Every structure is written in structure tokens, then in C-alpha cells.
Amino acid sequence: MEAAFGPRNLGLPPNEVAARVDHALQLVDLADKKDAYPFLLGKGERQKLAVASVLAMGSPTLVVDEPTTGLDLHGIRSIMTLLRHWNQAEERTIVIITHDLRIVAEYIPRTVVMVQGKIVADGPTRSILSDGAALAIAGLKPPQVTRVAQRLSHHGIPPDVMTVDELLACLRTALSSNEDARTSQEGVSDASRL
């Protein structure tokens, strides 16, 4: 039982170890695989098991390196939702190390950009990921959807859009405003003909 290793090494009593392991495995949706051999689990399940192992230890801080690597969309959403829950509901600190700026844009409230161990940008994700110059220092680009929004900013799209859903909402608003303006203008033209 992989998830029990840490709590056992902390010297916790067996009933406390079992309770922590059960809770952690439920959080990562692996309760049914409690006795499975870790190397027979899929990559996504192994990543979830690694998170469960840390959760079972009760640490107030979790540092994860590229937690979504090799996962499909469902796996990505599952692990990131779990980390968000752990951060918000259980008030734990989560440090995620990743190059996947789509994940950062969608799930991470604060972003720190580092180059060779030095911080080059630190702040709210929205402002950091829309700052192309700061990202370029680290060899990164704003998320693709942000770059599209920046190119459409002269059409009223905010240049700091982070997700596809945000961009779609902005486009709908812009199209609706244009349609309303066109309808209003047609009404004025029709009235001038009278």
C-alpha cells in the first residue's frame, strides 16, 4: 500500500494511517485500487497515487512537478480539480512547476516565472501571462488564446483573456454589441427615409 508508506514512517498509529490513506485515495478517486500494485496502474493513476501519498502525510504544502504530463483531457481536469480543491477547501499551499501555460491560465491564481533560479516575474496569473516581454525572458509565450485576444483587442476584446471560454464570451459580447449597433443604425436610416 504505497499511500501508507509516508504516514507509517511518521510513526502514526495503524488506525490513523488507515484513515488517512482511505481519505487520500477517495480524494484522488482511487479508493477501488487501494490494494493494486502501483506499477500496474496507468500513468494518470500513478500520478494520482503520488498525490494521495502526499495527502496521506497531512503536509500543509505540496510541490508538484509537471502534474499533467502524459494525461488526457479528463486526467488533466481531474488532477487539477483535485489540486484546486486541496488548495481552497483544505487551505493547503500548492506549488506547481509546469511549462503548460494553458494549465496555468485555467487553474493557477498566482504565477512566478523563473529563469536560472531567479524570479523574473511574480504576480496575478492574468497580468503575468499577458505580459509577453516578461514571458519572453524565460523563452515562453502567452497562451495561444491570449495571443489571439491580443490580436483582436482593436475589436474590443480584452488583451488579457486567459481561456477559450473567456474568449468565446468576449466574442459573443462583441458580436452582440456590433449587431445591436447595426440594428440601431438601420433604425435611424429607416426613420430618415420617412
C-alpha positions, -999 to 999 in steps of 0.1 A, spaced: 0 0 0 20 29 -14 0 57 1 6 43 36 44 45 34 47 81 45 22 81 74 38 49 87 73 65 86 58 94 106 51 68 133 14 72 133 -8 45 148 -22 20 123 -58 32 126 -47 68 119 -26 55 89 -56 36 75 -80 66 79 -55 90 62 -49 65 33 -86 59 28 -94 96 28 -65 104 4 -74 76 -20 -110 88 -21 -99 124 -29 -80 111 -59 -107 87 -69 -86 56 -64 -104 40 -34 -112 9 -55 -75 4 -63 -63 5 -27 -45 -28 -29 -33 -25 -65 4 -29 -73 15 7 -82 34 -3 -113 3 -19 -128 -16 14 -126 -19 36 -157 3 68 -158 -26 90 -147 -34 67 -119 2 66 -107 2 104 -107 -29 104 -86 -14 78 -63 17 101 -58 -6 129 -48 -26 106 -25 7 96 -9 15 132 0 -21 139 11 -20 110 35 10 125 52 -10 156 60 16 180 48 4 217 46 24 222 14 25 201 -18 51 207 -46 43 190 -79 64 190 -110 45 188 -143 15 171 -128 -4 168 -161 23 153 -183 10 124 -203 -26 128 -192 -56 131 -214 -80 160 -210 -101 141 -184 -70 132 -164 -58 168 -166 -91 182 -153 -93 155 -126 -58 161 -112 -61 199 -114 -95 200 -99 -81 178 -70 -52 202 -65 -75 232 -66 -98 216 -40 -69 207 -18 -57 243 -20 -91 260 -14 -111 237 7 -83 223 28 -63 255 28 -31 239 17 -3 255 -3 2 240 -37 33 248 -58 30 236 -93 60 236 -116 50 235 -153 56 248 -187 20 242 -198 7 278 -197 -29 266 -206 -29 248 -172 -15 279 -155 -41 302 -172 -71 280 -162 -62 269 -127 -34 289 -111 -42 323 -94 -6 334 -89 23 328 -112 61 331 -107 83 330 -138 119 319 -131 150 318 -152 181 300 -139 168 302 -104 160 339 -105 125 353 -104 117 375 -134 80 379 -128 57 373 -99 20 383 -96 -15 375 -106 -16 350 -134 -37 372 -156 -12 400 -156 19 377 -159 6 356 -188 -5 386 -208 30 402 -204 47 389 -234 80 407 -226 83 390 -191 75 356 -206 100 361 -234 128 364 -209 120 328 -199 116 317 -235 78 314 -231 49 329 -250 14 339 -236 -11 311 -241 -24 309 -277 -58 321 -267 -43 352 -251 -23 359 -282 -55 357 -303 -72 380 -279 -43 405 -281 -46 405 -319 -84 411 -316 -80 439 -290 -87 466 -316 -122 450 -319 -129 454 -282 -116 420 -270 -96 424 -237 -59 416 -243 -57 396 -211 -81 368 -220 -68 335 -205 -91 307 -216 -111 296 -246 -144 301 -226 -134 337 -218 -126 344 -254 -159 329 -266 -178 351 -240 -159 382 -252 -166 374 -289 -203 368 -282 -205 402 -264 -186 419 -292 -208 404 -319 -239 412 -299 -228 448 -295 -220 451 -332 -254 436 -341 -272 460 -317 -252 489 -332 -261 478 -368 -298 473 -359 -298 508 -342 -281 523 -373 -306 506 -396 -334 520 -375 -320 556 -379 -317 551 -417 -353 538 -419 -365 568 -399 -347 593 -421 -365 579 -451 -399 589 -437 
